[in-house]
């Protein structure tokens, strides 16, 4: 009789563990799906922003061309914008440090490590790096066991690796359209 009660208790506890494991798997699948959705939304928003930016630049160039066709003096475009000039001087084209910008950073005469980015490029790179880190660790239940946490981090870093590969190959897809991503992000292949 005691053995039968112990067997029933063991069956109930293993059944409860199985139910808890199923709930944890469903919860992890839901979190991973949310992660995929957020990543898709951010990448889509980046693509839309780049397309809008490119359409804006092309339309400004077209309007300038139409305006300048019959205008000999072109006085409208000779007036500078103080706010835009200040933005370019202090943020868009400004070096990270006081003197170094768009010059090769060399450790010695034989070793070149590339160029230093501008402040805007550094902000973009740090935000890109920060979002990658955030996508890897956000909404993970850190109170679970190590194996479950490692699986979630592994899955997320794998997805981010694929997204980053697609992003780096995006340059070759967009290049025929005239959009040059190297104007804002230094990519060395």
Beta strands, then each sheet from edge to edge (+ up, - down):
strand 1: 104-106
strand 2: 112-115
sheet 1: 1+ 2-
end
